[in-house]
Amino acid sequence: MAERVYQVWKGRNIFFCKGRLIFGPDAKSLIITLLLIVVPVVIFCTNVARNLLHEFPTYNSGYIILVVTILFTIYVLVLLFLTSARDPGLVPRNSYPPEEEICYESSTLADVGGRHTPTPRLPRTKEVSVNGFSVKVKYCDTCMIYRPPRCSHCSVCDNCVERFDHHCPWVGQCIGLRNYRYFFLFVSSSALLCIFIFAMSAWNVKFLMDDYGTPWKAMKESPATVILIVYSFIFLWFVGGLTCFHLYLIGRNQTTYENFRYGAANRHNVYDQGCLKNFLEVFCTMTKPSRNNFQAYQQEEMPMRITREVKIDDSEGDSRTKVHDNLEIDNDLLKISQRRDAVNS
């Protein structure tokens, strides 16, 4: 019985719903992230928000705080799901090296017949044009592809990811071309949620101080409010700082990987289109469709046959300008070399 693509996928991803949902190998860390979001919100709703209901009895205005908290939390969780449960921009692997890029060079060692056997070679890099500039792309030995510009191989997921930013353990997924927007919205919305909870908790302490006279009595009356103030303040430094950092990266059209590898002083960023266009590219462009159809059935791969016109000089000195090499490539360059030896002998 034919298997689907997600069932034979060679990366370390975890699939659900027949390939519709794709997570990283550390998807279990999502449980911790969910608890870090949901538990403080539940404490806030059952303590702070409930107390504020009595402080705004007119037209039940206190319920607005409760409703806003619940809706905004749902919004943050949806963004978390969109970040962690979708294809971040995975580049499909090749089953064989790209034959069109293979070049043959004469070996320095002669075989038994005294002739030099041409050996296939793949260049480690090649140049492509991006915005009128020449950019080098590298060959990935694992995926057997030349990586697209800004693509990198994630050692955690074992995949090449387009516009690779980083692998985030908090969402259990790579951050790349197709989920970076949702990742930034998730981080920035989490920062706003921390600010909201911090402000409402501080407001609740103010009302308690009016009732009990001193801050110590107010904090003793509602220790959960104090815990929420400290908690939201600490995490605001984390998600708030991360939001500011990614705002800086978006303004420069730079990824986290590029920033750490090439430094902030990289003056040859060929992707920088100006601050406004950089922001429009992230937030106002259509998300590119996935390169993979994980629900499709895996097609049976046939051996690749190549016919190429090359020039080969044999040991007897007569030159044959047209030689048709019928090669069957199984899975690596060694087999290509062996096939050429069989043809020349």
Stockholm file with secondary structure:
# STOCKHOLM 1.0

chainA/1-345         MAERVYQVWKGRNIFFCKGRLIFGPDAKSLIITLLLIVVPVVIFCTNVARNLLHEFPTYNSGYIILVVTILFTIYVLVLLFLTSARDPGLVPRNSYPPEEEICYESSTLADVGGRHTPTPRLPRTKEVSVNGFSVKVKYCDTCMIYRPPRCSHCSVCDNCVERFDHHCPWVGQCIGLRNYRYFFLFVSSSALLCIFIFAMSAWNVKFLMDDYGTPWKAMKESPATVILIVYSFIFLWFVGGLTCFHLYLIGRNQTTYENFRYGAANRHNVYDQGCLKNFLEVFCTMTKPSRNNFQAYQQEEMPMRITREVKIDDSEGDSRTKVHDNLEIDNDLLKISQRRDAVNS
#=GR chainA/1-345 SS CCCBGGGSCCSSCEEETTTTEEECTTTTHHHHHHHHHHHHHHHIIIIIIHHHHHHCCGGGTHHHHHHHHHHHHHHHHHHHHHHHSSCCCBCCCCSSCCGGGCEEEEEEEECTTSCEEEEEECCSEEEEEETTEEEEEEEETTTTEECCTTCEEETTTTEEETTCCEEETTTTEEECTTTHHHHHHHHHHHHHHHHHHHHHHHHHHHHHHHHHSSHHHHHHHCHHHHHHHHHHHHHHHHHHHHHHHHHHHHHHTCCHHHHHHHCTTCCCCTTCCCHHHHHHHHHSSCCCCCSCCTTSBCCCCCCEEECCEEEEECTTSCEEEEEECCEEECSSHHHHHHHHHHHHC
#=GC SS_cons         CCCBGGGSCCSSCEEETTTTEEECTTTTHHHHHHHHHHHHHHHIIIIIIHHHHHHCCGGGTHHHHHHHHHHHHHHHHHHHHHHHSSCCCBCCCCSSCCGGGCEEEEEEEECTTSCEEEEEECCSEEEEEETTEEEEEEEETTTTEECCTTCEEETTTTEEETTCCEEETTTTEEECTTTHHHHHHHHHHHHHHHHHHHHHHHHHHHHHHHHHSSHHHHHHHCHHHHHHHHHHHHHHHHHHHHHHHHHHHHHHTCCHHHHHHHCTTCCCCTTCCCHHHHHHHHHSSCCCCCSCCTTSBCCCCCCEEECCEEEEECTTSCEEEEEECCEEECSSHHHHHHHHHHHHC
//
